Amino acid sequence: MRVPVVDLARRAAALEPELSAAIARVVDRGVFLLGPETEAFEEEFAAYCGRRHAVAVASGAEALRLALRAMGVGPGDEVIVPALTAVPTAAAVVGAGATPVLVDVTADTAVLDPAAAAAAVTDRTRAVVPVHLYGRRAPLPALGLPVLEDAAQAHGATDPTAPSAAAAYSFYPTKNLGGIGDGGAVVTDDADLADLVRRLRNHDRGDDYDHALVTGNARLSEIEAAALRVGLRRLPADTARRREVAAAYRAAAPDLWWPPDDPHHVYHLCVTRVADREAWRAARPFDTGIHYSRALTHQTGYLPYVRAACPEAEAWAAETVSLPCFPEITDDEIEAVCRGLQ
Ligand SMILES: Cc1ncc(COP(=O)(O)O)c(C=O)c1O
């Protein structure tokens, strides 16, 4: 069997029997939303991130959108985002009513280029959203503007002392902390911001059924929260394994292109760059992925937001290759990939 890029069936099996027990506990209790599992998960995840508050929401995309709204971002505002990222980073800005400004990334690390971000600031810029892409800790541009970290791919990679307003996480099943469905969280030291996200995620339903804010439903289910608590207990060991995998590949193929090593990297994805990508992938005896094959500047829906080409993001999109990297990969499979890289 070819080594896959990721294997969620193995992941689910690795979480048993705790996963089934957690689901059964929720079913037996009969509390399915905004109950004790969500509360406990929020406390545990905030502690893991080294921040005071975590607010669980329905997805990473909603975490970004609601955090932006809670930060006061709205119509007429501009928000700087990197041009190489998962599309939801920019979609959340549009969802908050604002305009995403697409900015180039660095050639060596694929994260928002602080100098390019500084050059993109206008008198309408209200926030900056650096993305910790692939699990690499991105520098936070010091522009005197509120920063929302997109940490969807970076559980455990963020700096708990960094001066950001908040960080948005995704618990999409393939993420380093992945659920058994959709989920996300806004993590912050700011109690007011956390309270506002709590109101925004649940129709702003006050005790007396008055709804002061017009919002919607972005709740996380109790079953999901219970499953995430199981995954969170394994996350440090899972991250250590991902780092081992990446280190093995880098050591086995020193002549391949690699980004600079970083001890904070949590290797959501282990990527290399190859100029003749499709021929190279076709010759590998293992599976590979591409994250992402288009920069935002080449995404049809986002063309109206393009102000300038982003050559580094576009070069990454043309060359990036994701290698098999997941905690349950076996030693034999790692060896097979190492051989196939040579
Ligand atoms: C960088 C980034 N931001 C945002 C998201 C959105 O997360 P979700 O799919 O949970 O909405 C994802 C994942 O898809 C992501 O990788």
Ligand as a Chemical Component Dictionary entry (heavy atoms), coordinates in Angstrom:
data_LIG
# 
_chem_comp.id                   LIG 
_chem_comp.type                 NON-POLYMER 
_chem_comp.pdbx_formal_charge   0 
_chem_comp.three_letter_code    LIG 
# 
loop_
_chem_comp_atom.comp_id 
_chem_comp_atom.atom_id 
_chem_comp_atom.alt_atom_id 
_chem_comp_atom.type_symbol 
_chem_comp_atom.charge 
_chem_comp_atom.model_Cartn_x 
_chem_comp_atom.model_Cartn_y 
_chem_comp_atom.model_Cartn_z 
_chem_comp_atom.pdbx_ordinal 
LIG C1 C1 C 0 -5.224  28.471 7.436  1  
LIG C2 C2 C 0 -6.671  28.099 7.607  2  
LIG N1 N1 N 0 -7.541  29.050 7.993  3  
LIG C3 C3 C 0 -8.841  28.758 8.180  4  
LIG C4 C4 C 0 -9.336  27.499 7.998  5  
LIG C5 C5 C 0 -10.800 27.249 8.159  6  
LIG O1 O1 O 0 -11.087 26.261 9.086  7  
LIG P1 P1 P 0 -12.453 25.405 8.967  8  
LIG O2 O2 O 0 -12.296 24.487 7.816  9  
LIG O3 O3 O 0 -12.518 24.719 10.294 10 
LIG O4 O4 O 0 -13.565 26.382 8.781  11 
LIG C6 C6 C 0 -8.462  26.464 7.609  12 
LIG C7 C7 C 0 -8.907  25.076 7.397  13 
LIG O5 O5 O 0 -9.597  24.731 6.496  14 
LIG C8 C8 C 0 -7.090  26.776 7.412  15 
LIG O6 O6 O 0 -6.219  25.831 7.035  16 
# 
loop_
_chem_comp_bond.comp_id 
_chem_comp_bond.atom_id_1 
_chem_comp_bond.atom_id_2 
_chem_comp_bond.value_order 
_chem_comp_bond.pdbx_ordinal 
LIG C1 C2 SING 1  
LIG C2 N1 SING 2  
LIG C2 C8 DOUB 3  
LIG N1 C3 DOUB 4  
LIG C3 C4 SING 5  
LIG C4 C5 SING 6  
LIG C4 C6 DOUB 7  
LIG C5 O1 SING 8  
LIG O1 P1 SING 9  
LIG P1 O2 DOUB 10 
LIG P1 O3 SING 11 
LIG P1 O4 SING 12 
LIG C6 C7 SING 13 
LIG C6 C8 SING 14 
LIG C7 O5 DOUB 15 
LIG C8 O6 SING 16 
# 
